[in-house]
Amino acid sequence: MRNSLLKGAALAIAAGALLLPAVPAAATTTVTTAATAAVEPFSTFDVKVKASKTVKAGGKITYTIHAVNKGPHYADSWFVGGEFPKGVDLRRIEYWAEKGTECFLDGRAFYCFIPRVVEKDEAVSMRFVAKTTKKAKGTQTATLGVVTYNVDQGMENMSKEELDRLGVPEFAFAKTVKTKVVR
């Protein structure tokens, strides 16, 4: 279960206080922080995305995302989804996933949080069906996959918004797929 906003804010404040170095103001010691060092993802994903090749205006595009955690560690803070095409009615996206999945809309992006840890070499799959608008035309391009965060212990239940606000390293593993609108 996700933390409430107040609980998340309290955790963020506590985490921020722990990250500040205890160095006197007059000290000339150089402090290297994790934020300045090159950051590697805690877990990487091998992503495969399939989409309908063609669709009529007002029809439905089916997207299937299959991702395998290639490690080096398990993933406990990750989201499936991505940016859907401009010709898609974002209020009409249907999805099939595991019980307890929570989805949210952020601009043209539609992301889902599946409440479980994905171990190394374990796979996760999700299917989306997006209804195109009657005015859709041309080629509809979507970029879909997995977004994962390098979260510290105790932060794994924070919302995507809170992780972004705190500047927690984010890594996207996505593929672009195209669907042609035919008349």
C-alpha positions as CSV (number, residue, x, y, z in Angstrom):
1,M,0.0,0.0,0.0
2,R,1.3,3.4,-0.9
3,N,2.1,6.0,1.8
4,S,-0.1,9.0,2.2
5,L,1.3,12.3,1.0
6,L,1.9,13.4,4.6
7,K,3.8,10.2,5.4
8,G,5.8,10.6,2.1
9,A,6.7,14.2,2.9
10,A,7.8,13.1,6.4
11,L,10.0,10.4,4.9
12,A,11.4,12.9,2.3
13,I,12.3,15.3,5.1
14,A,14.0,12.6,7.1
15,A,15.9,11.3,4.1
16,G,17.0,14.8,3.2
17,A,18.3,15.4,6.6
18,L,20.4,12.2,6.5
19,L,21.9,13.1,3.2
20,L,23.4,16.4,4.4
21,P,27.1,16.0,5.3
22,A,28.1,17.0,8.8
23,V,30.9,19.3,7.8
24,P,31.5,22.7,9.5
25,A,31.0,25.8,7.3
26,A,34.7,26.7,7.5
27,A,36.0,23.3,6.5
28,T,37.8,23.1,3.1
29,T,37.3,19.3,2.7
30,T,35.9,18.2,-0.6
31,V,32.8,16.1,-0.2
32,T,31.7,13.8,-3.0
33,T,28.0,12.9,-2.9
34,A,26.1,10.2,-4.7
35,A,24.3,12.9,-6.6
36,T,27.6,14.0,-8.3
37,A,28.9,10.5,-9.0
38,A,27.8,8.6,-12.1
39,V,24.7,6.6,-11.2
40,E,24.0,3.1,-12.4
41,P,20.6,1.6,-12.2
42,F,19.9,-0.9,-9.4
43,S,18.0,-3.0,-12.0
44,T,17.9,-2.9,-15.8
45,F,15.0,-4.3,-17.9
46,D,15.0,-6.0,-21.3
47,V,11.8,-4.7,-22.8
48,K,9.7,-6.0,-25.8
49,V,6.7,-4.0,-27.0
50,K,4.1,-5.1,-29.5
51,A,1.4,-3.0,-31.1
52,S,-1.3,-3.3,-33.7
53,K,0.1,-2.5,-37.1
54,T,-3.0,-0.7,-38.4
55,V,-6.1,0.7,-37.0
56,K,-9.2,2.6,-38.3
57,A,-9.9,6.0,-36.9
58,G,-12.0,5.5,-33.8
59,G,-10.7,1.9,-33.5
60,K,-8.6,0.3,-30.8
61,I,-4.8,-0.2,-30.7
62,T,-3.5,-3.1,-28.5
63,Y,-0.1,-2.7,-26.9
64,T,1.7,-5.5,-25.0
65,I,4.7,-4.8,-22.9
66,H,6.9,-7.7,-21.7
67,A,9.9,-6.8,-19.6
68,V,12.6,-9.0,-17.9
69,N,14.6,-7.7,-15.0
70,K,18.3,-8.3,-15.9
71,G,19.6,-7.0,-12.6
72,P,22.0,-6.7,-11.0
73,H,19.4,-6.3,-8.2
74,Y,15.7,-6.8,-7.7
75,A,13.3,-4.0,-8.6
76,D,11.0,-2.7,-5.9
77,S,10.1,0.7,-7.3
78,W,9.1,0.5,-10.9
79,F,6.2,1.5,-13.3
80,V,5.0,0.0,-16.6
81,G,3.5,2.2,-19.3
82,G,4.7,5.3,-21.2
83,E,3.7,8.0,-23.6
84,F,0.7,7.2,-25.7
85,P,0.1,8.7,-29.2
86,K,-1.6,12.1,-29.7
87,G,-4.5,10.4,-31.6
88,V,-5.5,8.3,-28.5
89,D,-8.3,9.2,-26.1
90,L,-6.4,8.9,-22.8
91,R,-9.7,8.6,-20.9
92,R,-10.4,5.4,-22.8
93,I,-7.3,3.3,-22.0
94,E,-8.0,-0.1,-20.7
95,Y,-5.4,-2.3,-19.1
96,W,-4.9,-5.9,-17.8
97,A,-2.5,-6.5,-15.0
98,E,-2.0,-8.2,-11.6
99,K,-4.4,-7.6,-8.7
100,G,-3.7,-4.3,-6.9
101,T,-2.3,-2.5,-9.9
102,E,-2.7,1.3,-9.7
103,C,-2.6,3.5,-12.8
104,F,-2.3,7.2,-13.3
105,L,-2.2,9.8,-16.1
106,D,0.6,12.4,-16.3
107,G,0.1,14.5,-19.5
108,R,0.3,12.1,-22.4
109,A,1.9,9.4,-20.2
110,F,-0.1,6.6,-18.6
111,Y,1.8,4.6,-15.9
112,C,0.9,1.7,-13.8
113,F,2.4,0.6,-10.4
114,I,2.2,-3.1,-9.8
115,P,2.7,-3.7,-6.1
116,R,5.4,-6.4,-6.1
117,V,9.1,-6.9,-6.2
118,V,10.5,-8.2,-9.5
119,E,13.5,-10.4,-8.8
120,K,16.5,-10.7,-11.2
121,D,15.5,-12.7,-14.3
122,E,11.8,-12.5,-13.5
123,A,9.4,-11.1,-16.1
124,V,6.4,-8.8,-15.9
125,S,3.8,-8.3,-18.7
126,M,1.0,-5.9,-19.2
127,R,-1.5,-5.2,-21.9
128,F,-3.1,-1.9,-22.8
129,V,-5.9,-1.2,-25.2
130,A,-6.2,2.5,-26.3
131,K,-9.1,3.8,-28.3
132,T,-8.1,6.3,-31.1
133,T,-10.1,9.4,-31.7
134,K,-12.3,9.7,-34.8
135,K,-9.9,12.5,-36.0
136,A,-6.8,10.3,-35.7
137,K,-4.7,10.1,-38.9
138,G,-1.2,9.3,-40.1
139,T,1.1,7.2,-38.0
140,Q,0.5,7.0,-34.2
141,T,3.7,6.6,-32.3
142,A,3.9,5.3,-28.7
143,T,7.0,4.9,-26.4
144,L,6.3,2.3,-23.8
145,G,8.3,0.2,-21.4
146,V,9.4,0.3,-17.7
147,V,10.6,3.1,-15.6
148,T,12.6,2.1,-12.5
149,Y,14.0,4.2,-9.6
150,N,17.1,3.7,-7.4
151,V,15.3,3.9,-4.1
152,D,16.9,3.5,-0.7
153,Q,15.4,1.1,1.9
154,G,12.2,2.4,3.3
155,M,11.4,4.5,0.2
156,E,9.9,1.7,-1.9
157,N,6.3,2.7,-1.3
158,M,6.6,6.4,-2.4
159,S,4.6,7.8,-5.3
160,K,6.2,8.5,-8.7
161,E,5.6,12.2,-8.0
162,E,7.4,12.2,-4.7
163,L,10.4,10.2,-6.1
164,D,10.6,12.8,-9.0
165,R,10.4,15.7,-6.5
166,L,13.2,14.2,-4.4
167,G,15.4,13.7,-7.5
168,V,15.8,10.0,-7.0
169,P,17.6,8.6,-10.0
170,E,15.1,7.4,-12.7
171,F,15.9,5.0,-15.6
172,A,13.7,4.3,-18.5
173,F,13.8,1.1,-20.6
174,A,11.4,1.7,-23.5
175,K,10.7,0.9,-27.1
176,T,8.9,2.9,-29.7
177,V,6.1,1.3,-31.7
178,K,4.1,2.7,-34.6
179,T,0.5,2.1,-35.7
180,K,-0.8,3.4,-39.0
181,V,-4.3,4.8,-39.1
182,V,-6.2,3.6,-42.2
183,R,-9.4,4.9,-43.7
